[in-house]
Amino acid sequence: MKQHDFGRIEPESLQPGSGVTQQPEGCQGVLGVCEDRGPGCHGEELEEGGAKNTDHKTTGGDKDRHPVDSAGLFSFMTFHWLTPLAVHARRKGRLLLDDVWPVSQQEGCHANSLRLASLWEDERRSKGSDASLCSVVWSFCRARLLLSILCLTVTQLAGFSGPAFVVKRLLEYTQQTQPDLGYGLLLVLGVLTTELVRSWSLALTWALNYRTGSRLRGAILSLAFSKILKLRSIRDKTVGQLVNMCSSDGQRMFDAAAVGSLLAGGPLVAVLGVVYNLFILGPTSLLGSAVFILFYPTMVRTTLNHHTQPYHGIRGEEQRILELTGYFQSITVGVAPIVVVIASVATFSAHMLLGYDLTAAQAFTVVTVFNAMTFALKVTPFSVKSLSEAAVAVDRFKSLFLMAEVDSVSALPSDSQVAVEMCGASLAWDGGGQSAQPSPCVRTTGGHRHKSNLDPLNQYSEDQIWDALQRSHMKECVSQLPLKLQSEVLENGENFSVGERQLLCVARALLRQCKETIRTSFQHCTTLTIAHRLTSVLTADRVMVLNQGQVAEFDEPSKLLANENSRLRSMLVAMETKVSVRG
């Protein structure tokens, strides 16, 4: 980290005044619109959504700083910097938005997005299209995550040392005939110290992770927002995908930074627990450790096999994965306390059956060590889930960041009387220069009318067009438009819903009689039809049925339908049964 986040806190400063941020020259044009659409152009605007109440007075320090930015180590670790806000809420009985501090400058999206954009540009310059956004995110969070893992390691060591050494000595001390009071007090102080170190270091881990997650989420969302403003076109992405990316995927990045690093503490405490129990009880402790570690996958497999027997067919693989995820999470959360009991009973039973002695100090020590080991299995599912979801979100952000941008205008026209000036411009449109036929009617460039969109070559009369619209159930929708068939269809059909766009495509197909064209004009040609509607291929000469990439059947439709073991026949029967049930 280039700058520490710890310092001193002003308890009386509840509402720092919001300073006025000067925008760089050239960021605003003559109309007051931001022309420099760089990663940090809109950062300050996004950060102005905090408190605007200036009634609270500050007593010292920089008024623009959030209390957490000037908090000391102890205050940051124990969240003491929130005490003034809690006292203020206690006195007023409620908290309003104006009572909360503005966004911290350290967590603001402006500076963080600039840093993330710089790292991303360096990655793209060095690797081109093979640039890894995961590496960029790791570089962005590396220092704070390593510090968080260090604090988590201290937490695990303190949580393990207390039961393994101090509690064991304390139990042995209670069995002494002539106890030493000073030694006993020292052991009690040791238990208190290990618990304080464990709880405070864990709190520091969470504090670091939350701030890291806030910075990462603000940076990547601000960078995505700036990228969307500079896109030439959204191409194969929809508005809904972009909205989900800026909402759900941003939260997944926060969760990965907040919870993902906790995965590093699991193997450490598990290895320490197994080794220590082996040292205390000998080889019999391995039975309890094995039960402790293998309990979760055994229960998941048993439950899953019991419930997946009736389910086969459509989306079987998807259902299997969803069930596996659900059972794993449910069992992990609900059965965690039982694992310690089962592992302890198995260990002590095997130890006693083999004729070994078992003291109270050994028994209680092993149980407390098992309790310390539960942290690994409790945290692992949530950490793995957050990291796996973040990996998918990173791929989505990367696909957005690699999309083509529009070159921004950096200079005003040379003539003050000219509003728009183009010098040496190159004009193009999506799909230009390609030999493929343009995709459905609503995917054409804006400015087309309904008539020219459905009948671009002017081959049909208006009566035929209205008949096609009526057969596709779009006649009423088009007739309600002010200009009827002369109404404009915007780019990508934005003035129609998704369903209405599909119905317009159906109207265009009905108007052109696509099936008749294929059957008559191309009857002497080999026609390949890839279809998911079985009725559309029943008139073909031959039908090929694929199953998991392999050819399962290849014959005439009549012969396949006559075969009772045919996959085509079974699918057709299932489809007809489904339709009849719905009807």
Residue pairs with C-beta under 8 A, 6 or more apart in sequence:
1 143
1 144
1 147
5 68
5 69
5 71
5 76
5 106
5 211
6 71
6 72
6 73
6 75
6 76
7 69
7 70
7 71
7 72
8 61
8 70
8 71
8 72
9 67
9 70
9 71
9 72
9 75
9 80
9 81
10 58
10 59
10 60
10 61
10 67
10 70
11 83
11 84
12 58
12 59
12 84
13 56
13 58
13 59
13 60
13 61
13 63
13 67
13 84
14 56
14 84
14 85
14 88
14 99
14 101
15 51
15 53
15 54
15 55
15 56
15 58
15 98
15 99
15 101
16 58
16 62
16 63
16 64
16 65
16 66
16 67
16 101
16 102
17 54
17 58
17 63
17 64
18 48
18 50
18 51
18 52
18 54
18 64
18 102
19 63
19 64
21 44
23 44
24 36
26 35
26 36
26 410
27 34
27 35
27 36
27 41
28 34
28 35
29 35
29 412
30 412
34 41
34 42
35 408
35 409
35 410
36 408
36 410
37 226
37 229
37 230
37 408
38 117
38 226
39 113
39 114
39 116
39 117
39 222
39 223
39 226
40 110
40 111
40 113
40 114
40 117
40 222
40 226
41 226
42 222
42 225
42 226
42 229
43 108
43 109
43 110
43 111
43 113
43 114
43 222
44 110
46 109
46 110
46 222
46 225
47 102
47 103
47 108
47 109
47 110
49 103
50 100
50 101
50 102
50 103
51 97
51 98
51 99
51 100
51 101
51 102
52 98
53 96
53 98
53 99
61 70
62 70
64 105
65 104
65 105
66 101
66 102
66 103
66 104
66 105
66 106
66 107
67 81
67 84
67 101
68 76
68 81
68 104
68 106
68 211
69 104
69 105
69 106
71 80
71 81
74 80
75 81
76 204
76 207
77 200
77 203
77 204
77 207
78 200
78 203
79 203
79 207
85 95
85 99
85 100
85 101
88 95
88 99
89 95
89 99
92 99
105 111
106 211
106 215
107 211
107 214
107 215
107 218
108 218
109 218
109 219
109 221
109 222
110 222
112 140
112 215
112 216
112 218
112 219
112 222
113 218
113 219
113 220
113 222
113 223
113 226
115 140
115 219
116 136
116 140
116 219
116 220
116 223
117 223
117 226
119 136
119 139
119 140
120 131
120 133
120 136
120 223
120 401
123 131
123 132
123 133
123 135
123 136
124 131
129 402
131 398
133 394
133 395
133 397
133 398
133 401
134 391
134 394
137 216
137 220
137 253
137 394
138 145
140 215
140 216
140 219
141 212
141 215
141 216
141 257
144 208
144 211
144 212
145 212
145 257
145 261
147 208
148 205
148 208
148 209
148 212
148 261
149 261
149 264
149 265
151 201
151 202
151 204
151 205
151 208
152 201
152 202
152 205
152 261
152 262
152 264
152 265
153 264
153 265
153 268
154 197
154 201
155 197
155 198
155 201
155 202
155 205
155 265
156 265
156 268
156 269
156 272
156 375
158 194
158 195
158 197
158 198
158 201
159 194
159 198
159 269
159 372
159 375
160 269
160 272
160 273
160 276
160 369
160 372
161 194
162 190
162 191
162 194
162 195
162 198
162 368
163 365
163 368
163 369
163 371
163 372
164 272
164 276
164 365
164 368
164 369
164 372
166 187
166 190
166 191
166 194
167 191
167 364
167 365
167 368
168 361
168 364
168 365
169 187
170 184
170 187
170 188
170 191
171 360
171 361
171 364
171 365
172 361
173 179
173 180
173 183
173 184
173 187
175 360
175 361
205 261
205 262
206 258
209 257
209 258
209 259
209 261
209 262
210 258
212 257
212 258
213 253
213 254
213 255
213 256
213 257
213 258
214 254
216 253
216 254
216 257
217 250
217 251
217 253
217 254
217 257
220 250
220 253
220 397
221 246
221 250
223 401
224 245
224 246
224 250
224 397
224 400
224 401
225 246
227 400
227 401
227 403
227 405
228 234
228 242
228 400
230 405
230 406
230 408
231 403
231 404
231 405
231 406
232 403
232 404
232 405
232 406
233 430
234 242
234 403
235 403
235 430
237 399
237 400
241 396
242 400
245 393
245 396
245 397
245 400
248 393
249 393
249 396
249 397
250 393
252 386
252 389
252 390
252 392
252 393
253 390
253 393
253 394
255 386
255 389
255 390
256 386
256 387
256 389
256 390
258 386
259 379
259 382
259 383
259 386
260 383
260 386
260 387
260 390
261 383
262 379
262 382
262 383
263 379
263 380
263 383
263 384
263 387
265 375
265 376
265 379
266 375
266 376
266 377
266 379
266 380
266 383
267 376
269 372
269 373
269 375
269 376
270 293
270 373
270 376
273 289
273 369
273 370
273 372
273 373
274 285
274 286
274 289
276 369
277 285
277 288
277 289
277 347
277 366
277 369
277 370
278 285
278 286
278 289
280 362
280 365
280 366
281 347
281 351
281 356
281 358
281 362
281 366
282 351
282 356
284 347
284 350
284 351
284 354
284 356
285 347
285 351
285 366
287 346
287 347
287 350
288 343
288 344
288 346
288 347
288 350
288 366
288 370
289 343
291 339
291 342
291 343
291 346
291 347
292 339
292 340
292 343
292 370
292 373
292 377
293 377
295 335
295 339
295 342
295 343
296 328
296 331
296 332
296 335
296 339
296 377
299 331
299 335
300 324
300 327
300 328
300 331
303 327
303 331
304 320
304 323
304 324
304 327
307 323
307 327
308 319
308 320
308 323
311 319
328 381
329 381
329 385
332 377
332 378
332 381
336 374
336 377
336 378
339 370
339 374
339 377
340 367
340 370
340 371
340 374
343 370
344 363
344 366
344 367
344 370
347 366
348 358
348 363
348 366
351 358
352 358
413 419
413 420
413 421
414 421
415 421
429 445
431 438
438 444
440 501
440 504
440 505
440 508
441 453
441 454
441 489
441 493
441 504
441 505
441 508
442 453
442 489
442 492
442 493
442 496
442 501
442 504
442 505
443 492
443 493
444 453
444 489
444 491
445 491
446 488
446 489
446 490
446 491
447 488
448 488
448 489
449 483
449 485
449 486
449 487
449 488
449 489
450 465
450 478
450 481
450 484
450 485
450 486
450 487
450 489
451 462
451 465
451 485
451 486
452 458
453 489
453 504
453 508
454 465
454 468
454 469
454 504
454 507
454 508
454 511
455 465
455 511
460 511
462 485
464 511
465 485
465 507
465 511
466 475
468 507
468 508
468 510
468 511
469 475
469 478
469 507
471 507
471 510
472 503
472 504
472 506
472 507
472 510
473 503
474 500
474 503
474 504
474 507
477 500
478 484
478 485
478 487
481 487
488 495
489 495
489 496
493 500
493 501
493 504
496 504
518 527
519 539
529 536
529 537
529 540
531 537
534 568
534 571
534 572
534 575
537 543
537 557
538 557
538 561
539 557
540 557
541 556
542 554
542 555
542 556
542 557
543 553
543 554
543 555
543 556
543 557
543 560
543 568
544 551
544 553
544 554
545 551
545 552
545 553
545 554
545 560
545 567
545 568
546 552
547 567
552 567
553 560
553 566
553 567
553 568
557 568
560 566
560 568
560 569
561 568
561 569
561 572
562 569
563 569
